[in-house]
Amino acid sequence: MKRILLVLVLVGAWGMTPTDSVQAATNPFDIRSIPNATVYEMKNGRLTKVAAYSTTKRYTAVSTSGWYYIALSHTKKIYIKKSQAKLLLGDPLTASNLKSSGTARLAHEYMKQMPLHAPYEYEKLTPARAVDYANRAIRGDWSIPSKPYQLSVPNVDTFNWHRDIPSSSSNSYPFQIHYLTVLNQLTQAYNETGNTAYLKYGVRVVKSWTKAHPIANYKQYRWPYNDHGTSIRTFHLLNFWDAYKSSSLYKDTAFTGLMLRTLHDHGTLLATSSFYKNDHNHGIFQDMALTAIAQTFPQFDQSANWKNTADSRLDKQIRHSITSDAVHLEHSPGYQSYMYHVLDRFLIWAEANRFSLPSSMARVEQMPKQLTYMIKPNGTLPIFGDTSGVRRNTSIIPHIEDFPELVFALTQGKEGTRPPVTAKRISNQYSFMREYWASPPRAFNQATQVMMTAGYHSSAHKHADDLSIDLYGLGRDFIIETGRYGYTNRPERQRVFGVDAHNTVHRDGANLDLRSTMRGKSNIKTVQNLGSTLLTIGESQLIGNGATHRRTLVYDREQTLIVYDRISSPATTKFVQRFHLAEGLKLLQSSMATQNVVYGDTNGRTIQLMQLNLKNSSMRNSTSFVAVEDYEWKPRPQVISYNTGKDVRYLTLIRLDQSKTTIRSASVKVSGSSYIVTYTLSNKETRQISVPI
């Protein structure tokens, strides 16, 4: 503290109440009078001039009263006009002194001097939508982004946050309600129109929510103090605060105190190690929110510590979750886009406010370049991990014009610059192989694209999908993942995590080994363009029990793919290989004796799968489900093959076709360190593919 005040018990002689004395002892503010400022005391119920000093004087501030500051001069309570003094912060604002009504009044005055900040808007709405949502909110019909998309709040002052929110199978619904999406709508509507009715309602929302959720009880509340939701709410509160502070409504000193206490409390919670989410994008949001509080309110006692904590954590998170070549490692291509959106806007926000961020944030800049090689020819992303299969367009990232190769991929070659490669290792997380980008024998969206996923870096969005593949060609999906289904507690959501929902190999009856000690034991080893063929090799120990799964993909650029799985196991084990086909493919031909099946759609597009290593293996046709978009759960075919042993090998020949041509026969021989696969088509054409053993 800058000073220690002796507060006498007999303060009644000063004309002060006990509450006033506590405020004086803990108040962090001073005032500095101008030369010749008039000093008043309260005598007989009236302000009476007692002095005017020719020099500046500094006093301990107690509170405000109308046009005056109330301060202490030695043992006397004095009044000085605000126009004749400057309010100074001598000591930081703390959780304790922010409870003082006198401090709140002084802080209210002090905060007028503070500049506004460029907002970080987690959910940027169009002006029309913001106004529409805000108008509905004021009428008691809140718009929520997730099902059931609305919340009835007849009177926000009496709304029961614990009983009046209906149950929903969507976890996103209570999550979005409690991160105060409605406050964001009101703030953006006010910023667009200047209508203070939106801010008045926002004040009521803040009062209602904070009263219902004392932060001391945060462990009791699942959604109000969700780690991610608390971070987003912080930004909504900060943006509302700046809008409110600059408005004509900025008169309520008690509400100023409430807002400052709430933001200080949020900073304290965000900095709490037990509340923090390591190795996860939720932790990144916590770091961002703590950074925002610390740098927006340097007046808070813990802001310097919070800034150091946030910087250290954020630097660690970025280095863990974004590779030096700008690949996001949360196992989901959709998060490559989402996190770039989040972090790029955060960088812009920091620059606009002249706030500092750790140097590792530079990794964010090149994320869109890697996204180029995740976009499929039809404009979707492979639904690995928690990725939705919705079609993407040039709004996938901000300022996309800076990334012409991504523009080319998204506009089907109509704009932008053609990407330079057709085979690429995307860090150790994904492999990419594409038939062509331009000057093709067929249209842009007809190109074949094969991707494989690997990597186990954290629990974030991790499915048991290591070495799973996505196969697209002839304008449609052929082999695809199950999708994320949606963030919900429904059983479908749980099913998408299991290994039997993915296009990989596993021990019969067992999931992949996803203990934390297995992290880092799955990756893409190599991707090569060999001229006539494209090659990918991935390896995973997550198959468990000391076994190793090595998957090799060889694509011949002519719609034929070989998937070579080799599983080395210390004990004889039954292994299962699964390929989940896309919706709309029907079984056309099937021979379990030769392990040869053909599926097709109504447009004559077919996929043929043949097992070429028949020793100890068997095949069957089955079914499964797919969620290309959230909350879909549609039936689709599945081809399952079994093999047992210590050195199990699957050599699967896969061909796409739309010319009524099928593989009639195929053979395999060993030549040096390669398998030579020879196959003959029904048009009598014979081809060969070399596969490294």
C-alpha positions, 0 to 999 in steps of 0.5 A: 500500500502507498500509505497506512491510515490511522483510523480512530474509533472516535470517528464520529467527531469527523462527521463520518459513519463507520462504513465511511471509515472502512472505505477511507482505510481501504480506498485506492484513490487520491485526488490532486487539487489544482492551485487555489482550489476551494476546500469545503467542509460540511458544517451545520448541514451546509458546505462551508468554505474553509481554505484555498491553497495556492499550490496543488494538494493531494488527498485520500479520496473517500467518495463522491457527492454530486459535483464534489469529491469527498476526501480526507485532510488529516482527520477531517472530511473535506469536499473539493469540486471535481472541476478543481481536482484530478482523480488519481489511482494510488493503489490497485483495485482489489476484490476487497475494496471493490466491495466498498460503495465509496470505491465504486463511486470513485471508480465510476468517476475514474473509469470515465477517463479510460479510453474505449477499446476495440472489441473482440466479438466472438460472435459477429452478427450482421446489423439487421440480425443483431437488431432483430435478436435484441428486439426479440430479447427485450420482448422476452424471446431470446434467440439462442444459436443452438436447438431449440433456438430460443428461450422464453424470459418473460421477466429477466428480473425474476427469471430463475436461471436454475429452473426456467431453462428447459432441458435440451439434448444439445449441450450447446444450448445451455452453454450459449445461454450462460455465456450470455449470447443475448448480451452480445446481441444487445451490445451489437444492436446498441452499437449499430443504432445508439438505442439505449433500450438495448443497454438498459435491458443488458443491465438487467441481464447482467444483474439477474445473471450475477445474482443467480451465480455467485462466483464463490459457488462456481464449482456447483454450476456446470454451465454457468462456469463452464471453462469455455463459456466463462471465457466467451462471457468475459468478452461479452461483458467487456464489450457491453462495459465499453458500450455502456460506459460511453453511453448516456446511461453511465450514471449508476455507480452501483452498477459500475461496482458490480461490473468491475467486481464481476470482471475481477472475479472472472479474472481470478477464476480464469487464472485459477490453475484448477479451473484451467484446461491444459492442451485444449482450445478451451484453455486458449480461450481462457488465456485470451479472456484473461489477457483481455481483462488484464490489459483492459484493466491495468488498475486491477491488483492482479492484472500484471500477474494475470498478464504473465500467467496468460502469456505463459499459458497461451505460449505453451498452448499455441506451441502444443496445438499449432505446429511450426508449419501451422497445422492445428492439432486437435484432430479435426480439420474443422478446427483448423478453420474455426481456430484461425477465425478465433485467433486471427481476430484476437491478433487484430484485436490486440494490435488495435488496442496495442496489447502484447501477445506471445511471439508464438502467435505468429504460427497462426498466420499461415493456417489457411495455407494448410487448410487448402489441402483439406478442402475436398473437390466438392467444397467440404472438409473430411469429417475426421474428428469433430468436423461437420460436413457442411459445404464451405465457401470463401467465408471460411476464413476472414480476408481470404483474398490473402490466400489465393490457393485456398480461394482456388480450392473453394471456388473450384478453380474459378478464382485464385491460384492453383495449388502447387502439389497433389500430394502433401504431408500436413504436419504429422496429422493428415496426408493429402493425395489428389488426382488433379487440380486443373486441366483434368480429364473431368470436371474439377469436382470429379477429381479423386482425393484421398486423405488419412488422419493420425496423431494423438496430442490431447483429449481435445476432439479426439476420436479413435480414428487413427489411420482412418481414411476419407475417399472422394471421387467422381463428384461424391463421397465413397468412404467417409467417417461417421462425423461428430453428430453434434455436441450433445448427451445423446447416445449417438454422440458417444458412438462416434468416438468408438473405433468401430465408427472409423475406417481403420483396423482394431483389435476385435472387441477392443477400442484403441488405447487412448490413455494419456501415456499413448500420446504421440504414438500415432502419426503420418510418416511420409507422403510422396509423389512418385510420378505415376503413383502417390504414396502415404504411410502412417503408423500407430501404436494406439491399436494396443497391447503392444501391437503396431499398425502401419497403413500404406496408401498407394493411389495410381491417379486413375481412380484405383487405390490400394490400402495395405495394413500391416499389424505386428502383434506380440500375441496372436489376435483377431483384428478387424478392418472397417470401411464405412461407405457413404450414404446412397451406395447400394450393394450390387455384387458380392462374393464372400468367397473371393472377398470382392464387393461392388457398391453403386449409386443411382448415377452409375458411380461404383466402388469395388473393394477386394481383399487380395491377401486371403490367408486367414481372412474373411469379409462381410457386408454390414451397416452403420450410420453417418452424420455428415451434418449435425444431428443427422443419423443416416444408415449407410453400408459398411464392409468389414474384414477379419484376420487373425495372427501376430503378423496380420496383413490386409491388402485391399484393392479399391476402385472407383468407376462410372464407366461400368468397368470392374476389376475381373481379376487381380494377383499379387507377387513379391518383388524385392521390398514391394508387392506388385499388384496386377489387376485386369478390368472388365474391358481387358485392360491390365494395370500394375501398382507397386506397394512397399512392404 
